[in-house]
């Protein structure tokens, strides 16, 4: 039995993309024969967020623990930070205990802070545990100040400190090979549990919709993309609705978006926030097409949205832009509708194409499903990740092959 500890990004089990990726990598490893244990340093959940979560538990054969003693985020500043400190200490001793009891062969790190990156990789070195960093992002670098230095270090230090690296895109893969040519690296695209999307979903009450609708689902952090979609929808000028599903904590950006939609004075645009997985899947399935435009930025070229896997799983046509990883998996008119550029007119044109060719759009959706099943099914990736983590020879994974080679 091999033992994996998963640390860095709190909230498991939860609905954020990074947590879902953590979940599916852990689930694939569990089915490949590993024991996986996830440590959440502190609580992030709200009591009414719809997630059945405990301070310590087992979720789909994966052990997890909130080291602060509670899965919930306290409202008070002092209590919240005291619990963060307590959780840091408890997590440290949990990791040390696992190591002393020979139950920590590998530690997988998924974290967005510079402090967390340095802390977990150095702790792994101190304890003699193989560290693997899961890189899903290339952070855009500010022009000036301390933020520029911090971002540069975040984009670089995991290459120096982690023993092995998992990446989500060719951009990040090529960067690892260029900067650290001897570093073992594995490309793992977005993962999806296709069974959850193809099995029957319990009936959920939902407002009657008179018209077909386009759907966008993503983090409120990508509000720029949401406004781009709104502009494309306005130019559509067709008998169709738009549903926007956003995840993330309520805050200024969400309020700004709500205000923008109020100004639209349209009953054809629906905004949903942090809905349940069951409602999400049902809304996916009922949509006319699923929207996921990527921007011509380093950030979007380097990332690969988790929602792509989920979109393919429901066999609805995807509308995106030919940027980054999209071009590696999708071809316009074959398994997706792909705009040649990140421009409102081009993207709106693809939305019009879906409306004007409903039978063709359904076939595109089916072909997208086949693509997803081939490349994004977590069950197929689990054994590959297992081999990468535990192979003693420090092998390097080709980005376009499942065969590990020197």
Secondary structure as a PSIPRED ss2 file (coil, helix, strand):
# PSIPRED VFORMAT (PSIPRED V4.0)

   1 X C   1.000  0.000  0.000
   2 X E   0.000  0.000  1.000
   3 X E   0.000  0.000  1.000
   4 X E   0.000  0.000  1.000
   5 X E   0.000  0.000  1.000
   6 X E   0.000  0.000  1.000
   7 X E   0.000  0.000  1.000
   8 X C   1.000  0.000  0.000
   9 X C   1.000  0.000  0.000
  10 X C   1.000  0.000  0.000
  11 X C   1.000  0.000  0.000
  12 X C   1.000  0.000  0.000
  13 X C   1.000  0.000  0.000
  14 X C   1.000  0.000  0.000
  15 X C   1.000  0.000  0.000
  16 X C   1.000  0.000  0.000
  17 X H   0.000  1.000  0.000
  18 X H   0.000  1.000  0.000
  19 X H   0.000  1.000  0.000
  20 X H   0.000  1.000  0.000
  21 X H   0.000  1.000  0.000
  22 X H   0.000  1.000  0.000
  23 X H   0.000  1.000  0.000
  24 X H   0.000  1.000  0.000
  25 X H   0.000  1.000  0.000
  26 X H   0.000  1.000  0.000
  27 X H   0.000  1.000  0.000
  28 X H   0.000  1.000  0.000
  29 X H   0.000  1.000  0.000
  30 X H   0.000  1.000  0.000
  31 X H   0.000  1.000  0.000
  32 X C   1.000  0.000  0.000
  33 X C   1.000  0.000  0.000
  34 X E   0.000  0.000  1.000
  35 X E   0.000  0.000  1.000
  36 X E   0.000  0.000  1.000
  37 X E   0.000  0.000  1.000
  38 X E   0.000  0.000  1.000
  39 X E   0.000  0.000  1.000
  40 X E   0.000  0.000  1.000
  41 X C   1.000  0.000  0.000
  42 X C   1.000  0.000  0.000
  43 X C   1.000  0.000  0.000
  44 X C   1.000  0.000  0.000
  45 X E   0.000  0.000  1.000
  46 X C   1.000  0.000  0.000
  47 X C   1.000  0.000  0.000
  48 X C   1.000  0.000  0.000
  49 X C   1.000  0.000  0.000
  50 X C   1.000  0.000  0.000
  51 X C   1.000  0.000  0.000
  52 X C   1.000  0.000  0.000
  53 X C   1.000  0.000  0.000
  54 X C   1.000  0.000  0.000
  55 X C   1.000  0.000  0.000
  56 X E   0.000  0.000  1.000
  57 X E   0.000  0.000  1.000
  58 X E   0.000  0.000  1.000
  59 X E   0.000  0.000  1.000
  60 X C   1.000  0.000  0.000
  61 X C   1.000  0.000  0.000
  62 X E   0.000  0.000  1.000
  63 X E   0.000  0.000  1.000
  64 X E   0.000  0.000  1.000
  65 X E   0.000  0.000  1.000
  66 X E   0.000  0.000  1.000
  67 X C   1.000  0.000  0.000
  68 X C   1.000  0.000  0.000
  69 X C   1.000  0.000  0.000
  70 X C   1.000  0.000  0.000
  71 X C   1.000  0.000  0.000
  72 X E   0.000  0.000  1.000
  73 X C   1.000  0.000  0.000
  74 X C   1.000  0.000  0.000
  75 X C   1.000  0.000  0.000
  76 X C   1.000  0.000  0.000
  77 X H   0.000  1.000  0.000
  78 X H   0.000  1.000  0.000
  79 X H   0.000  1.000  0.000
  80 X H   0.000  1.000  0.000
  81 X H   0.000  1.000  0.000
  82 X H   0.000  1.000  0.000
  83 X H   0.000  1.000  0.000
  84 X H   0.000  1.000  0.000
  85 X H   0.000  1.000  0.000
  86 X H   0.000  1.000  0.000
  87 X H   0.000  1.000  0.000
  88 X H   0.000  1.000  0.000
  89 X H   0.000  1.000  0.000
  90 X H   0.000  1.000  0.000
  91 X H   0.000  1.000  0.000
  92 X H   0.000  1.000  0.000
  93 X H   0.000  1.000  0.000
  94 X H   0.000  1.000  0.000
  95 X H   0.000  1.000  0.000
  96 X H   0.000  1.000  0.000
  97 X H   0.000  1.000  0.000
  98 X H   0.000  1.000  0.000
  99 X H   0.000  1.000  0.000
 100 X H   0.000  1.000  0.000
 101 X C   1.000  0.000  0.000
 102 X C   1.000  0.000  0.000
 103 X C   1.000  0.000  0.000
 104 X C   1.000  0.000  0.000
 105 X C   1.000  0.000  0.000
 106 X E   0.000  0.000  1.000
 107 X E   0.000  0.000  1.000
 108 X E   0.000  0.000  1.000
 109 X E   0.000  0.000  1.000
 110 X C   1.000  0.000  0.000
 111 X C   1.000  0.000  0.000
 112 X C   1.000  0.000  0.000
 113 X C   1.000  0.000  0.000
 114 X H   0.000  1.000  0.000
 115 X H   0.000  1.000  0.000
 116 X H   0.000  1.000  0.000
 117 X H   0.000  1.000  0.000
 118 X H   0.000  1.000  0.000
 119 X H   0.000  1.000  0.000
 120 X H   0.000  1.000  0.000
 121 X H   0.000  1.000  0.000
 122 X H   0.000  1.000  0.000
 123 X H   0.000  1.000  0.000
 124 X H   0.000  1.000  0.000
 125 X H   0.000  1.000  0.000
 126 X H   0.000  1.000  0.000
 127 X H   0.000  1.000  0.000
 128 X C   1.000  0.000  0.000
 129 X C   1.000  0.000  0.000
 130 X E   0.000  0.000  1.000
 131 X E   0.000  0.000  1.000
 132 X E   0.000  0.000  1.000
 133 X E   0.000  0.000  1.000
 134 X E   0.000  0.000  1.000
 135 X E   0.000  0.000  1.000
 136 X C   1.000  0.000  0.000
 137 X C   1.000  0.000  0.000
 138 X C   1.000  0.000  0.000
 139 X C   1.000  0.000  0.000
 140 X C   1.000  0.000  0.000
 141 X C   1.000  0.000  0.000
 142 X C   1.000  0.000  0.000
 143 X C   1.000  0.000  0.000
 144 X C   1.000  0.000  0.000
 145 X H   0.000  1.000  0.000
 146 X H   0.000  1.000  0.000
 147 X H   0.000  1.000  0.000
 148 X H   0.000  1.000  0.000
 149 X H   0.000  1.000  0.000
 150 X H   0.000  1.000  0.000
 151 X H   0.000  1.000  0.000
 152 X H   0.000  1.000  0.000
 153 X H   0.000  1.000  0.000
 154 X H   0.000  1.000  0.000
 155 X H   0.000  1.000  0.000
 156 X H   0.000  1.000  0.000
 157 X H   0.000  1.000  0.000
 158 X H   0.000  1.000  0.000
 159 X H   0.000  1.000  0.000
 160 X H   0.000  1.000  0.000
 161 X H   0.000  1.000  0.000
 162 X C   1.000  0.000  0.000
 163 X C   1.000  0.000  0.000
 164 X E   0.000  0.000  1.000
 165 X E   0.000  0.000  1.000
 166 X E   0.000  0.000  1.000
 167 X E   0.000  0.000  1.000
 168 X C   1.000  0.000  0.000
 169 X C   1.000  0.000  0.000
 170 X H   0.000  1.000  0.000
 171 X H   0.000  1.000  0.000
 172 X H   0.000  1.000  0.000
 173 X H   0.000  1.000  0.000
 174 X H   0.000  1.000  0.000
 175 X H   0.000  1.000  0.000
 176 X H   0.000  1.000  0.000
 177 X H   0.000  1.000  0.000
 178 X H   0.000  1.000  0.000
 179 X H   0.000  1.000  0.000
 180 X C   1.000  0.000  0.000
 181 X C   1.000  0.000  0.000
 182 X C   1.000  0.000  0.000
 183 X C   1.000  0.000  0.000
 184 X E   0.000  0.000  1.000
 185 X E   0.000  0.000  1.000
 186 X E   0.000  0.000  1.000
 187 X E   0.000  0.000  1.000
 188 X C   1.000  0.000  0.000
 189 X C   1.000  0.000  0.000
 190 X C   1.000  0.000  0.000
 191 X C   1.000  0.000  0.000
 192 X E   0.000  0.000  1.000
 193 X C   1.000  0.000  0.000
 194 X H   0.000  1.000  0.000
 195 X H   0.000  1.000  0.000
 196 X H   0.000  1.000  0.000
 197 X H   0.000  1.000  0.000
 198 X H   0.000  1.000  0.000
 199 X C   1.000  0.000  0.000
 200 X C   1.000  0.000  0.000
 201 X C   1.000  0.000  0.000
 202 X C   1.000  0.000  0.000
 203 X C   1.000  0.000  0.000
 204 X C   1.000  0.000  0.000
 205 X C   1.000  0.000  0.000
 206 X C   1.000  0.000  0.000
 207 X C   1.000  0.000  0.000
 208 X C   1.000  0.000  0.000
 209 X C   1.000  0.000  0.000
 210 X C   1.000  0.000  0.000
 211 X C   1.000  0.000  0.000
 212 X C   1.000  0.000  0.000
 213 X E   0.000  0.000  1.000
 214 X E   0.000  0.000  1.000
 215 X E   0.000  0.000  1.000
 216 X E   0.000  0.000  1.000
 217 X E   0.000  0.000  1.000
 218 X E   0.000  0.000  1.000
 219 X E   0.000  0.000  1.000
 220 X H   0.000  1.000  0.000
 221 X H   0.000  1.000  0.000
 222 X H   0.000  1.000  0.000
 223 X H   0.000  1.000  0.000
 224 X H   0.000  1.000  0.000
 225 X H   0.000  1.000  0.000
 226 X H   0.000  1.000  0.000
 227 X H   0.000  1.000  0.000
 228 X H   0.000  1.000  0.000
 229 X H   0.000  1.000  0.000
 230 X H   0.000  1.000  0.000
 231 X H   0.000  1.000  0.000
 232 X H   0.000  1.000  0.000
 233 X H   0.000  1.000  0.000
 234 X H   0.000  1.000  0.000
 235 X H   0.000  1.000  0.000
 236 X H   0.000  1.000  0.000
 237 X C   1.000  0.000  0.000
 238 X C   1.000  0.000  0.000
 239 X C   1.000  0.000  0.000
 240 X C   1.000  0.000  0.000
 241 X E   0.000  0.000  1.000
 242 X E   0.000  0.000  1.000
 243 X E   0.000  0.000  1.000
 244 X E   0.000  0.000  1.000
 245 X E   0.000  0.000  1.000
 246 X E   0.000  0.000  1.000
 247 X E   0.000  0.000  1.000
 248 X C   1.000  0.000  0.000
 249 X C   1.000  0.000  0.000
 250 X C   1.000  0.000  0.000
 251 X C   1.000  0.000  0.000
 252 X H   0.000  1.000  0.000
 253 X H   0.000  1.000  0.000
 254 X H   0.000  1.000  0.000
 255 X H   0.000  1.000  0.000
 256 X H   0.000  1.000  0.000
 257 X H   0.000  1.000  0.000
 258 X H   0.000  1.000  0.000
 259 X H   0.000  1.000  0.000
 260 X H   0.000  1.000  0.000
 261 X H   0.000  1.000  0.000
 262 X H   0.000  1.000  0.000
 263 X H   0.000  1.000  0.000
 264 X H   0.000  1.000  0.000
 265 X C   1.000  0.000  0.000
 266 X C   1.000  0.000  0.000
 267 X C   1.000  0.000  0.000
 268 X C   1.000  0.000  0.000
 269 X E   0.000  0.000  1.000
 270 X E   0.000  0.000  1.000
 271 X E   0.000  0.000  1.000
 272 X E   0.000  0.000  1.000
 273 X E   0.000  0.000  1.000
 274 X C   1.000  0.000  0.000
 275 X C   1.000  0.000  0.000
 276 X C   1.000  0.000  0.000
 277 X H   0.000  1.000  0.000
 278 X H   0.000  1.000  0.000
 279 X H   0.000  1.000  0.000
 280 X H   0.000  1.000  0.000
 281 X H   0.000  1.000  0.000
 282 X H   0.000  1.000  0.000
 283 X H   0.000  1.000  0.000
 284 X H   0.000  1.000  0.000
 285 X H   0.000  1.000  0.000
 286 X H   0.000  1.000  0.000
 287 X C   1.000  0.000  0.000
 288 X C   1.000  0.000  0.000
 289 X E   0.000  0.000  1.000
 290 X E   0.000  0.000  1.000
 291 X E   0.000  0.000  1.000
 292 X C   1.000  0.000  0.000
 293 X C   1.000  0.000  0.000
 294 X C   1.000  0.000  0.000
 295 X C   1.000  0.000  0.000
 296 X C   1.000  0.000  0.000
 297 X C   1.000  0.000  0.000
 298 X H   0.000  1.000  0.000
 299 X H   0.000  1.000  0.000
 300 X H   0.000  1.000  0.000
 301 X H   0.000  1.000  0.000
 302 X H   0.000  1.000  0.000
 303 X C   1.000  0.000  0.000
 304 X C   1.000  0.000  0.000
 305 X C   1.000  0.000  0.000
 306 X C   1.000  0.000  0.000
 307 X H   0.000  1.000  0.000
 308 X H   0.000  1.000  0.000
 309 X H   0.000  1.000  0.000
 310 X H   0.000  1.000  0.000
 311 X H   0.000  1.000  0.000
 312 X H   0.000  1.000  0.000
 313 X H   0.000  1.000  0.000
 314 X C   1.000  0.000  0.000
 315 X C   1.000  0.000  0.000
 316 X C   1.000  0.000  0.000
 317 X C   1.000  0.000  0.000
 318 X E   0.000  0.000  1.000
 319 X E   0.000  0.000  1.000
 320 X E   0.000  0.000  1.000
 321 X E   0.000  0.000  1.000
 322 X C   1.000  0.000  0.000
 323 X C   1.000  0.000  0.000
 324 X C   1.000  0.000  0.000
 325 X C   1.000  0.000  0.000
 326 X H   0.000  1.000  0.000
 327 X H   0.000  1.000  0.000
 328 X H   0.000  1.000  0.000
 329 X H   0.000  1.000  0.000
 330 X C   1.000  0.000  0.000
 331 X C   1.000  0.000  0.000
 332 X E   0.000  0.000  1.000
 333 X C   1.000  0.000  0.000
 334 X C   1.000  0.000  0.000
 335 X C   1.000  0.000  0.000
 336 X E   0.000  0.000  1.000
 337 X E   0.000  0.000  1.000
 338 X E   0.000  0.000  1.000
 339 X E   0.000  0.000  1.000
 340 X C   1.000  0.000  0.000
 341 X C   1.000  0.000  0.000
 342 X C   1.000  0.000  0.000
 343 X C   1.000  0.000  0.000
 344 X H   0.000  1.000  0.000
 345 X H   0.000  1.000  0.000
 346 X H   0.000  1.000  0.000
 347 X H   0.000  1.000  0.000
 348 X H   0.000  1.000  0.000
 349 X H   0.000  1.000  0.000
 350 X H   0.000  1.000  0.000
 351 X H   0.000  1.000  0.000
 352 X H   0.000  1.000  0.000
 353 X H   0.000  1.000  0.000
 354 X H   0.000  1.000  0.000
 355 X H   0.000  1.000  0.000
 356 X H   0.000  1.000  0.000
 357 X C   1.000  0.000  0.000
 358 X H   0.000  1.000  0.000
 359 X H   0.000  1.000  0.000
 360 X H   0.000  1.000  0.000
 361 X H   0.000  1.000  0.000
 362 X H   0.000  1.000  0.000
 363 X H   0.000  1.000  0.000
 364 X H   0.000  1.000  0.000
 365 X H   0.000  1.000  0.000
 366 X H   0.000  1.000  0.000
 367 X H   0.000  1.000  0.000
 368 X H   0.000  1.000  0.000
 369 X H   0.000  1.000  0.000
 370 X H   0.000  1.000  0.000
 371 X H   0.000  1.000  0.000
 372 X H   0.000  1.000  0.000
 373 X H   0.000  1.000  0.000
 374 X H   0.000  1.000  0.000
 375 X H   0.000  1.000  0.000
 376 X C   1.000  0.000  0.000
 377 X E   0.000  0.000  1.000
 378 X H   0.000  1.000  0.000
 379 X H   0.000  1.000  0.000
 380 X H   0.000  1.000  0.000
 381 X H   0.000  1.000  0.000
 382 X H   0.000  1.000  0.000
 383 X H   0.000  1.000  0.000
 384 X H   0.000  1.000  0.000
 385 X H   0.000  1.000  0.000
 386 X H   0.000  1.000  0.000
 387 X H   0.000  1.000  0.000
 388 X H   0.000  1.000  0.000
 389 X H   0.000  1.000  0.000
 390 X H   0.000  1.000  0.000
 391 X C   1.000  0.000  0.000
 392 X C   1.000  0.000  0.000
 393 X C   1.000  0.000  0.000
 394 X C   1.000  0.000  0.000
 395 X C   1.000  0.000  0.000
 396 X E   0.000  0.000  1.000
 397 X E   0.000  0.000  1.000
 398 X C   1.000  0.000  0.000
 399 X C   1.000  0.000  0.000
 400 X C   1.000  0.000  0.000
 401 X C   1.000  0.000  0.000
 402 X C   1.000  0.000  0.000
 403 X C   1.000  0.000  0.000
 404 X E   0.000  0.000  1.000
 405 X E   0.000  0.000  1.000
 406 X C   1.000  0.000  0.000
